[in-house]
Amino acid sequence: MIAIFRNFLHVTKRFKTASVLNILGLSAALVVFTICAIQTYYNLTFNKSLKNADKLYQLSIFQDTNYGRWSDFDMYYKYSEIIRINQPQFNSTNMVRVLNSSASRVKYKKDGESVSTKISITNVEPQFLDIIGLDILQGNGHSALADINKVIISEKTAKRLFGDKNPIGELISISMPITLEIEDGVSSSREDIVMPISAVYKDFPTNTSFDNGIFTRLVPDRFERFSSSGGSIQMDGNFKTYYLLDNNLTINDLDSILSDKKLLDLIYLNAPRIEDIKDQAGEGKLEVLKKGLTLTPLHNIHISNPETVPQKAKSWSGILALIVIGIATLSIAYINFMNFITAMAPIRIRSINIQKILGARRILLRTAIFFRNSAIYIHLICHSFICYLLYKYQQYYRAFHCQLVTKR
């Protein structure tokens, strides 16, 4: 073994340029390929970690006009309630409304002092746990969402706010909207509501449609109000509506419901503005030709409809480009590797013949040849070490990024 190692060092010293290029070239190529593969896997497994991932859809409204199609993935709670009341296929067992406030003010006690920060607040209906799911680590998630003034907090958020202390039972104050009906219509304001932490859930992976932070029971009147005089108000964005497809149904089975004219007439929609229509192309006065509902699969919504998750949006062209870059880089590196190996072959054959003349045993020569190509093994070790560093860096980067987002 010592002789083989010495032989390897001799070959490496003799062919310094080839050895260095072999090791560095293959290592760099594999690192690039690994980064591309990790990012591609991240993109292609979007929302796959969710419960019932392959059967989850987001409900949206569309209007076809002479300028193209206008789609809205956010809608009034009132609209989704009309759908639920008039269509038994859309009920509380397979339909859930969600409203997210990406940076709400939260106050809590730390070392006896009041601290204020910004955290993502997601308001959900109780069936969210059964349809989309939260991996509860501590406490009772169902009892938390049964009460309008209790919260479920993510594992990292709990760690950030309370350190190693058990967060269950701790009180936090959340700035929540209040909508009221007045003589002239409707009015809105905000107030701090003190809520106890009733459960802790495991953080969602970053490649999901949902933010990590705080989950609480959705109270529609806090965010939306329609007055008897016709006025309306809506705070903190629109509601997203998710649908769980029954095992015995397909999307085609729901076409008649999604295009039901009587149902759509109950959902009063104003004609969209031309500037709001994506890739608009037309002329003359805008006319609405058709309107309806659509269900978009959640597992690739970041590609098919990137406007729904703008910070996580991707495109097929970008994903294919990553795959091509990774494969091309690796292929070029291996071609170069084989060229260097082939170029050194005559000198290696001469070395083997000399060793045969000097009486080297056949098994020793075969072992030497095997280990002489150890550039492959060295570059694999280097690659594994670099990939490990990349993985650790990725973890620290995401943790640091989450802290920056929540502190804003």
VMD Tcl script that draws the C-alpha trace (Angstrom):
set ca {
  {0.00 0.00 0.00}
  {2.87 2.33 0.82}
  {4.39 1.60 -2.58}
  {1.09 2.39 -4.29}
  {0.81 5.68 -2.39}
  {4.38 6.61 -3.33}
  {3.61 5.74 -6.92}
  {0.56 7.99 -6.81}
  {2.60 10.89 -5.40}
  {5.22 10.34 -8.09}
  {2.59 10.44 -10.86}
  {0.96 13.51 -9.33}
  {4.29 15.36 -9.11}
  {5.25 14.31 -12.61}
  {1.94 15.39 -14.11}
  {1.13 18.36 -11.91}
  {-0.94 20.28 -14.46}
  {-3.06 17.29 -15.46}
  {-3.63 16.19 -11.85}
  {-4.59 19.68 -10.64}
  {-6.91 20.25 -13.59}
  {-8.51 16.84 -13.09}
  {-9.21 17.37 -9.40}
  {-10.25 21.02 -9.55}
  {-12.19 20.67 -12.80}
  {-14.27 17.73 -11.70}
  {-14.82 19.14 -8.20}
  {-15.99 22.50 -9.55}
  {-18.23 20.79 -12.11}
  {-19.84 18.57 -9.49}
  {-20.40 21.53 -7.17}
  {-22.15 23.43 -9.99}
  {-24.18 20.34 -10.87}
  {-25.16 19.83 -7.21}
  {-26.28 23.45 -6.81}
  {-28.38 23.19 -9.98}
  {-29.83 19.86 -8.83}
  {-30.71 21.21 -5.37}
  {-32.43 24.28 -6.86}
  {-34.28 22.16 -9.44}
  {-35.45 19.76 -6.73}
  {-36.56 22.77 -4.67}
  {-38.61 24.08 -7.61}
  {-40.16 20.75 -8.62}
  {-41.21 19.83 -5.07}
  {-42.99 23.11 -4.37}
  {-45.86 22.54 -1.89}
  {-45.18 18.78 -1.98}
  {-44.61 18.79 1.78}
  {-48.23 19.81 2.41}
  {-50.84 17.34 3.51}
  {-52.90 16.13 0.51}
  {-50.46 18.02 -1.75}
  {-51.53 16.30 -5.00}
  {-55.23 17.06 -4.41}
  {-54.98 20.71 -3.33}
  {-56.16 23.51 -5.60}
  {-56.56 27.26 -5.32}
  {-59.91 28.70 -6.37}
  {-59.86 31.80 -8.57}
  {-62.18 33.95 -10.65}
  {-61.56 34.83 -14.29}
  {-63.12 37.08 -16.89}
  {-62.45 36.64 -20.60}
  {-62.46 39.97 -22.41}
  {-61.69 41.20 -25.92}
  {-58.27 42.16 -24.50}
  {-57.50 38.74 -23.03}
  {-58.12 36.88 -19.79}
  {-58.12 38.59 -16.40}
  {-57.65 36.30 -13.38}
  {-57.89 37.02 -9.67}
  {-56.62 34.46 -7.16}
  {-57.71 36.64 -4.25}
  {-61.39 37.21 -3.64}
  {-63.82 38.64 -1.13}
  {-64.79 36.30 1.68}
  {-68.36 37.11 0.66}
  {-67.79 35.57 -2.79}
  {-66.45 32.30 -1.47}
  {-69.32 32.17 1.02}
  {-71.80 32.47 -1.88}
  {-70.08 29.53 -3.57}
  {-70.17 27.48 -0.38}
  {-73.87 28.15 0.28}
  {-75.02 27.41 -3.27}
  {-72.80 24.45 -4.15}
  {-72.69 21.43 -1.79}
  {-69.46 20.24 -3.44}
  {-67.75 23.25 -1.86}
  {-68.23 22.81 1.87}
  {-66.27 23.12 5.11}
  {-64.77 19.63 4.72}
  {-62.99 20.42 1.46}
  {-62.79 24.22 1.25}
  {-60.79 26.57 3.45}
  {-60.24 30.34 3.40}
  {-56.87 31.83 4.33}
  {-55.76 35.44 4.83}
  {-52.11 36.32 5.35}
  {-50.64 39.54 6.73}
  {-46.94 39.27 5.94}
  {-45.68 41.77 8.54}
  {-48.04 42.48 11.45}
  {-46.94 44.13 14.68}
  {-46.60 41.72 17.58}
  {-45.75 42.62 21.17}
  {-44.51 40.22 23.85}
  {-42.70 40.20 27.17}
  {-39.00 39.38 27.27}
  {-37.07 39.58 30.54}
  {-39.91 41.63 31.98}
  {-39.79 44.23 29.22}
  {-42.27 44.78 26.39}
  {-40.78 44.08 22.96}
  {-42.35 44.85 19.58}
  {-41.54 43.10 16.31}
  {-43.03 42.24 12.90}
  {-44.21 38.67 12.23}
  {-46.27 37.04 9.49}
  {-49.83 36.40 10.72}
  {-51.91 33.81 8.86}
  {-55.64 33.75 9.60}
  {-57.26 30.41 8.75}
  {-60.49 28.52 9.23}
  {-60.37 25.55 11.66}
  {-60.50 22.94 8.84}
  {-57.09 24.19 7.68}
  {-55.52 21.53 9.92}
  {-57.39 18.72 8.13}
  {-57.20 20.06 4.57}
  {-53.69 21.56 4.38}
  {-52.25 20.59 7.75}
  {-49.82 21.78 10.39}
  {-47.33 19.44 12.04}
  {-48.10 20.20 15.68}
  {-45.11 19.70 17.99}
  {-46.61 21.00 21.25}
  {-50.13 21.74 22.43}
  {-53.43 21.15 20.67}
  {-53.89 22.70 17.27}
  {-57.62 22.01 16.95}
  {-58.44 23.63 20.28}
  {-56.28 26.63 19.33}
  {-58.20 27.24 16.10}
  {-61.52 26.66 17.84}
  {-60.97 29.92 19.74}
  {-60.78 33.25 17.91}
  {-58.26 34.60 20.43}
  {-55.69 31.80 20.55}
  {-52.66 31.27 18.32}
  {-50.38 28.57 16.96}
  {-46.78 29.66 16.58}
  {-43.99 28.22 14.44}
  {-41.02 26.47 16.02}
  {-38.46 29.04 14.83}
  {-40.67 31.96 15.82}
  {-41.10 30.48 19.29}
  {-37.33 30.08 19.56}
  {-36.80 33.65 18.43}
  {-39.31 35.16 20.82}
  {-38.82 33.03 23.93}
  {-35.53 31.19 23.44}
  {-35.47 27.79 25.17}
  {-38.49 28.67 27.33}
  {-41.68 26.66 26.79}
  {-43.92 29.04 24.77}
  {-47.20 27.30 25.59}
  {-49.35 29.67 27.66}
  {-47.21 32.73 26.92}
  {-49.16 35.86 25.94}
  {-48.55 37.91 22.82}
  {-50.35 41.03 21.63}
  {-51.25 41.17 17.92}
  {-52.38 44.26 16.06}
  {-55.65 43.16 14.41}
  {-58.04 45.16 12.21}
  {-61.54 46.08 13.34}
  {-64.27 46.94 10.84}
  {-67.48 48.64 11.98}
  {-70.71 49.72 10.31}
  {-71.51 53.39 10.85}
  {-74.21 55.75 9.60}
  {-72.31 56.76 6.47}
  {-71.20 53.24 5.61}
  {-68.31 51.36 7.20}
  {-65.21 52.29 9.16}
  {-61.99 50.56 10.13}
  {-59.34 50.77 12.82}
  {-56.80 48.54 14.56}
  {-56.46 47.33 18.10}
  {-54.01 45.15 20.00}
  {-55.55 41.82 20.99}
  {-53.81 39.73 23.65}
  {-53.71 36.05 22.69}
  {-52.19 33.03 24.47}
  {-49.99 30.58 22.55}
  {-51.80 27.24 22.54}
  {-49.63 25.17 20.18}
  {-46.31 25.09 18.34}
  {-46.00 23.73 14.80}
  {-43.02 22.56 12.78}
  {-41.91 25.17 10.26}
  {-43.02 24.81 6.67}
  {-40.17 24.33 4.18}
  {-39.40 27.52 2.27}
  {-40.79 26.02 -0.96}
  {-44.44 26.29 0.10}
  {-47.14 28.90 -0.45}
  {-47.42 29.58 3.28}
  {-45.27 31.77 5.51}
  {-43.94 30.65 8.86}
  {-44.97 32.75 11.81}
  {-48.28 32.77 13.67}
  {-51.56 31.06 12.77}
  {-54.86 32.12 14.31}
  {-58.57 31.60 13.73}
  {-60.01 33.56 10.82}
  {-62.67 36.07 11.87}
  {-64.05 37.52 8.61}
  {-65.67 40.58 10.24}
  {-62.26 41.75 11.38}
  {-61.16 42.15 7.77}
  {-64.28 42.63 5.66}
  {-67.56 44.48 6.16}
  {-70.46 45.27 3.83}
  {-72.88 47.90 5.13}
  {-76.65 47.94 4.58}
  {-76.22 51.16 2.58}
  {-73.99 49.41 0.07}
  {-70.59 50.49 1.33}
  {-67.80 47.97 1.83}
  {-64.34 47.85 3.32}
  {-61.59 45.28 3.26}
  {-58.35 45.35 5.23}
  {-55.03 43.51 4.98}
  {-55.51 42.06 1.52}
  {-57.91 39.53 0.08}
  {-58.80 36.00 1.03}
  {-57.25 32.98 -0.67}
  {-59.56 30.00 -1.07}
  {-58.20 26.45 -1.24}
  {-60.07 23.36 -2.31}
  {-59.37 19.70 -1.55}
  {-60.45 17.45 -4.41}
  {-62.40 14.39 -3.36}
  {-60.83 11.03 -4.21}
  {-63.89 10.06 -6.24}
  {-63.85 13.22 -8.38}
  {-61.74 14.79 -11.09}
  {-61.45 18.43 -12.08}
  {-63.58 17.69 -15.16}
  {-66.41 16.58 -12.83}
  {-66.52 20.11 -11.42}
  {-66.68 21.93 -14.77}
  {-70.44 22.36 -14.61}
  {-70.17 23.96 -11.16}
  {-67.26 26.23 -12.08}
  {-69.15 27.55 -15.11}
  {-72.64 27.66 -13.52}
  {-74.20 30.93 -14.77}
  {-76.68 31.19 -11.87}
  {-73.84 30.94 -9.38}
  {-71.65 33.41 -11.25}
  {-74.52 35.93 -11.45}
  {-74.64 35.91 -7.65}
  {-70.96 36.88 -7.59}
  {-71.10 40.44 -8.87}
  {-67.84 41.28 -10.61}
  {-66.82 44.66 -11.93}
  {-65.20 44.61 -15.36}
  {-61.39 44.59 -15.02}
  {-59.17 47.43 -16.17}
  {-57.22 46.94 -19.37}
  {-53.90 47.56 -17.57}
  {-54.70 44.71 -15.13}
  {-54.96 42.14 -17.93}
  {-51.78 40.15 -18.42}
  {-50.38 40.25 -21.97}
  {-53.35 42.33 -23.10}
  {-53.94 42.60 -26.84}
  {-57.07 44.12 -28.37}
  {-58.73 47.27 -29.49}
  {-61.83 49.32 -28.78}
  {-63.88 49.40 -25.61}
  {-63.25 46.56 -23.18}
  {-66.02 43.96 -23.20}
  {-66.44 40.98 -20.87}
  {-67.15 37.90 -23.00}
  {-67.23 35.23 -20.33}
  {-66.60 34.77 -16.63}
  {-66.08 31.72 -14.50}
  {-64.18 29.94 -11.74}
  {-61.01 27.90 -12.04}
  {-59.10 25.49 -9.82}
  {-55.31 25.68 -10.13}
  {-53.11 22.83 -8.77}
  {-51.13 24.02 -5.78}
  {-48.05 21.90 -6.48}
  {-46.94 24.02 -9.46}
  {-48.80 27.27 -8.90}
  {-45.47 29.11 -8.47}
  {-44.77 28.31 -12.14}
  {-48.21 28.37 -13.76}
  {-49.35 31.49 -11.88}
  {-46.27 33.15 -10.35}
  {-48.28 36.23 -9.30}
  {-49.79 34.17 -6.45}
  {-46.39 33.80 -4.72}
  {-44.29 36.65 -6.17}
  {-41.31 36.10 -3.87}
  {-41.16 32.38 -4.75}
  {-42.18 32.59 -8.42}
  {-40.33 30.45 -10.97}
  {-40.60 29.68 -14.66}
  {-40.19 26.52 -16.74}
  {-37.52 28.24 -18.82}
  {-35.51 29.01 -15.67}
  {-35.81 25.43 -14.40}
  {-34.81 23.95 -17.77}
  {-31.88 26.36 -17.94}
  {-30.63 25.11 -14.56}
  {-30.88 21.49 -15.69}
  {-29.03 22.21 -18.96}
  {-26.28 24.18 -17.15}
  {-25.75 21.39 -14.62}
  {-25.61 18.57 -17.18}
  {-23.49 20.57 -19.65}
  {-20.96 21.57 -16.96}
  {-20.62 17.98 -15.73}
  {-20.32 16.59 -19.28}
  {-17.58 19.05 -20.24}
  {-15.66 18.28 -17.04}
  {-15.76 14.51 -17.65}
  {-14.72 14.95 -21.30}
  {-11.72 16.98 -20.15}
  {-10.96 14.36 -17.53}
  {-10.95 11.57 -20.13}
  {-8.76 13.67 -22.43}
  {-6.15 14.10 -19.69}
  {-6.27 10.39 -18.80}
  {-5.90 9.40 -22.46}
  {-3.01 11.81 -22.97}
  {-1.09 10.21 -20.09}
  {-1.77 6.63 -21.24}
  {1.49 6.04 -23.26}
  {3.68 7.16 -20.36}
  {1.69 4.98 -17.95}
  {2.06 1.94 -20.22}
  {5.84 2.49 -20.32}
  {5.88 2.68 -16.50}
  {3.92 -0.58 -16.22}
  {6.27 -2.40 -18.61}
  {9.31 -1.26 -16.63}
  {7.69 -2.51 -13.39}
  {6.99 -5.90 -15.05}
  {10.63 -6.19 -16.08}
  {11.66 -5.40 -12.51}
  {9.45 -8.25 -11.27}
  {6.33 -6.50 -10.00}
  {3.47 -8.88 -9.32}
  {0.31 -8.66 -11.46}
  {-2.01 -8.04 -8.50}
  {0.19 -5.15 -7.36}
  {0.14 -3.61 -10.84}
  {-3.64 -3.87 -11.07}
  {-4.05 -2.30 -7.65}
  {-1.62 0.46 -8.59}
  {-3.55 1.20 -11.79}
  {-6.77 1.32 -9.81}
  {-5.43 3.77 -7.23}
  {-3.45 5.70 -9.81}
  {-6.74 7.06 -11.05}
  {-7.38 8.29 -7.53}
  {-8.01 11.80 -8.82}
  {-11.56 10.57 -9.17}
  {-11.75 9.62 -5.50}
  {-9.99 12.78 -4.33}
  {-12.31 15.01 -6.28}
  {-15.31 13.11 -4.91}
  {-14.04 13.71 -1.36}
  {-13.51 17.40 -2.17}
  {-16.94 17.57 -3.73}
  {-18.60 15.94 -0.71}
  {-16.87 18.37 1.63}
  {-17.85 21.40 -0.47}
  {-21.45 20.15 -0.70}
  {-21.53 19.80 3.07}
  {-20.34 23.40 3.43}
  {-22.98 24.53 0.93}
  {-25.66 22.68 2.87}
  {-24.58 24.27 6.16}
  {-24.34 27.69 4.51}
  {-27.84 27.23 3.10}
  {-29.20 26.48 6.58}
  {-27.50 29.54 8.11}
  {-28.54 31.74 5.21}
  {-32.20 30.73 5.48}
  {-32.20 31.23 9.25}
  {-30.57 34.65 8.82}
  {-33.01 35.53 6.01}
  {-36.00 34.54 8.17}
  {-34.75 36.78 10.97}
  {-34.38 39.72 8.57}
  {-37.89 39.24 7.20}
  {-39.53 38.92 10.61}
  {-37.67 41.98 11.99}
  {-38.93 44.24 9.20}
}
mol new
graphics top color blue
foreach p $ca { graphics top sphere $p radius 0.5 }
foreach p [lrange $ca 0 end-1] q [lrange $ca 1 end] { graphics top cylinder $p $q radius 0.2 }
display resetview
